[in-house]
C-alpha cells in the first residue's frame, strides 16, 4: 500500500504539466513561474488529504493552480509582462517560426484579459467542456459560454491592433 506522500508524488509527476500551463498564462518571467510552481505544489499538498474524489484530480489541480496564481498576483499587486517568450527550442523552418510567433502573439493577448477570463481561455484552449470549466472556475456553464464569446472578441481586437 502506498503512503499518501508516494501517491501525491506520483500524481504530481503525472499532472505537473497543468501547473506549468497555468503558470505560463499568468506569469511571464521564469523566476515568477518557478516561485508559483512551488506555491501551487505546497497548496496541493496541504489539501491533498481532503481530496475526496480522486477521479477528478486534473480538475482539482487546475482549480488549485488557478486560485493560487490569482492570489499571488493580487498579493504582489503587479503583473509583469515580458517582451518575448523565452526560447525553448531552435526553430529552423518558416512554418515553425510562424507558428511560434502566432502562439506568442496569442499568449500576449491572453495576458491582457482579466484573471477569470485568462483561466477560462486556458481551459477552453485545453479543450475542456463548458461543464468542466464551470466546475473548475465555479460559475455556471452558460456563463462560461458567454465569457468565452466575449474573450474571443477581446482577443480578436487585441490581435488586430498588434
Phi and psi in degrees as a GROMACS rama.xvg file:
@    title "Ramachandran Plot"
@    xaxis  label "Phi"
@    yaxis  label "Psi"
@TYPE xy
-77.6982  145.764  UNK-2
-75.9248  162.044  UNK-3
-63.9889  -31.4506  UNK-4
-66.6583  -43.2238  UNK-5
-63.9234  -42.491  UNK-6
-62.3389  -43.5651  UNK-7
-61.3136  -45.1556  UNK-8
-64.8378  -36.0148  UNK-9
-65.0333  -44.2743  UNK-10
-63.0473  -44.1934  UNK-11
-61.3743  -43.0305  UNK-12
-62.7035  -38.2406  UNK-13
-74.4593  -35.6712  UNK-14
-112.483  9.34325  UNK-15
-62.2892  -22.3188  UNK-16
-58.9577  -33.0786  UNK-17
-60.8553  -45.3011  UNK-18
-63.7688  -41.5383  UNK-19
-63.2881  -39.7225  UNK-20
-64.6316  -44.5406  UNK-21
-62.131  -45.2814  UNK-22
-60.7121  -37.7613  UNK-23
-63.8399  -34.4559  UNK-24
-75.3605  -38.2364  UNK-25
-92.7727  -27.2936  UNK-26
-127.451  133.154  UNK-27
-95.6521  -22.5696  UNK-28
-99.9378  149.561  UNK-29
-60.9584  -41.4236  UNK-30
-61.2729  -43.6592  UNK-31
-64.9083  -39.5047  UNK-32
-65.354  -41.6815  UNK-33
-64.949  -44.1882  UNK-34
-60.0902  -45.8118  UNK-35
-69.0315  -35.6797  UNK-36
-56.54  -46.5855  UNK-37
-63.8516  -40.0283  UNK-38
-66.1544  -40.2101  UNK-39
-63.7244  -44.9038  UNK-40
-60.1685  -41.6459  UNK-41
-60.9763  -45.6297  UNK-42
-65.7597  -37.7536  UNK-43
-62.9574  -45.0619  UNK-44
-62.8812  -41.8438  UNK-45
-60.1256  -36.8627  UNK-46
-100.216  0.635088  UNK-47
-59.7674  -41.6821  UNK-48
-67.7106  -19.6262  UNK-49
-89.8097  -8.32619  UNK-50
-70.9148  109.337  UNK-51
-85.4489  -43.04  UNK-52
-99.5453  95.1694  UNK-53
-73.427  -6.08214  UNK-54
-80.0978  -12.4135  UNK-55
-117.074  41.6069  UNK-56
-63.1573  -41.7209  UNK-57
-60.1828  -44.2984  UNK-58
-63.5476  -40.9079  UNK-59
-62.654  -44.0087  UNK-60
-65.463  -42.3259  UNK-61
-58.1446  -47.3671  UNK-62
-59.7732  -48.7831  UNK-63
-64.656  -43.3705  UNK-64
-63.8318  -44.1228  UNK-65
-66.3389  -48.012  UNK-66
-64.2483  -39.3643  UNK-67
-65.0991  -41.5824  UNK-68
-63.7458  -45.7588  UNK-69
-62.9591  -41.2553  UNK-70
-62.1823  -42.272  UNK-71
-63.3323  -42.5672  UNK-72
-62.6313  -45.8095  UNK-73
-63.0118  -40.5488  UNK-74
-64.7435  -44.3958  UNK-75
-75.3483  -20.4552  UNK-76
55.0956  37.936  UNK-77
-154.554  158.877  UNK-78
-141.707  112.247  UNK-79
-94.1401  123.731  UNK-80
-102.403  134.539  UNK-81
-102.015  161.115  UNK-82
-69.8026  -36.9608  UNK-83
-148.457  156.668  UNK-84
-68.2431  146.7  UNK-85
-68.3433  144.564  UNK-86
-72.4905  125.045  UNK-87
-111.874  -10.8327  UNK-88
-156.601  160.428  UNK-89
-89.3327  130.979  UNK-90
-110.881  129.194  UNK-91
-103.095  -47.6997  UNK-92
-93.417  160.057  UNK-93
-62.8284  -38.412  UNK-94
-62.0129  -42.5605  UNK-95
-64.9422  -39.876  UNK-96
-63.6269  -44.1324  UNK-97
-63.2083  -42.8283  UNK-98
-62.8398  -41.0372  UNK-99
-64.0373  -42.8724  UNK-100
-63.7913  -41.4455  UNK-101
-62.4558  -43.6471  UNK-102
-62.721  -43.2705  UNK-103
-62.2917  -42.5969  UNK-104
-64.806  -41.815  UNK-105
-64.2739  -44.3084  UNK-106
-62.5221  -42.0704  UNK-107
-60.8441  -40.7736  UNK-108
-67.2038  -41.7111  UNK-109
-61.4057  -35.7361  UNK-110
-59.8258  -22.5333  UNK-111
-85.9061  -7.58989  UNK-112
-79.1528  162.806  UNK-113
-71.3932  167.924  UNK-114
-56.8231  -45.2397  UNK-115
-66.175  -44.2259  UNK-116
-66.3917  -34.2445  UNK-117
-59.2983  -46.8164  UNK-118
-62.3861  -45.5036  UNK-119
-62.1537  -44.8154  UNK-120
-67.2109  -36.4778  UNK-121
-58.5175  -49.1761  UNK-122
-66.4418  -38.4125  UNK-123
-62.9187  -44.8607  UNK-124
-66.807  -23.4146  UNK-125
-83.3142  4.03409  UNK-126
66.7255  33.5541  UNK-127
-77.2791  150.649  UNK-128
-74.2953  162.942  UNK-129
-58.1687  -38.2609  UNK-130
-64.5151  -42.337  UNK-131
-64.9516  -43.7948  UNK-132
-61.7818  -44.1415  UNK-133
-58.8591  -42.2634  UNK-134
-64.9077  -43.366  UNK-135
-67.9463  -45.8981  UNK-136
-80.7529  -31.7252  UNK-137
92.586  33.2417  UNK-138
-130.366  172.578  UNK-139
-73.8931  155.829  UNK-140
-67.1605  -30.5428  UNK-141
-68.2516  -36.4367  UNK-142
-65.6328  -35.3792  UNK-143
-59.5026  -46.0438  UNK-144
-59.5669  -43.5653  UNK-145
-64.2595  -44.6713  UNK-146
-67.1852  -36.314  UNK-147
-65.2279  -43.078  UNK-148
-61.0468  -46.6458  UNK-149
-65.0494  -41.2793  UNK-150
-65.1219  -38.9959  UNK-151
-60.515  -42.7012  UNK-152
-62.9467  -43.1842  UNK-153
-61.92  -44.322  UNK-154
-63.2674  -40.583  UNK-155
-60.1958  -44.9014  UNK-156
-62.2979  -46.885  UNK-157
-61.4533  -44.8754  UNK-158
-68.495  -31.8412  UNK-159
-72.3913  -32.7002  UNK-160
-67.708  -39.8856  UNK-161
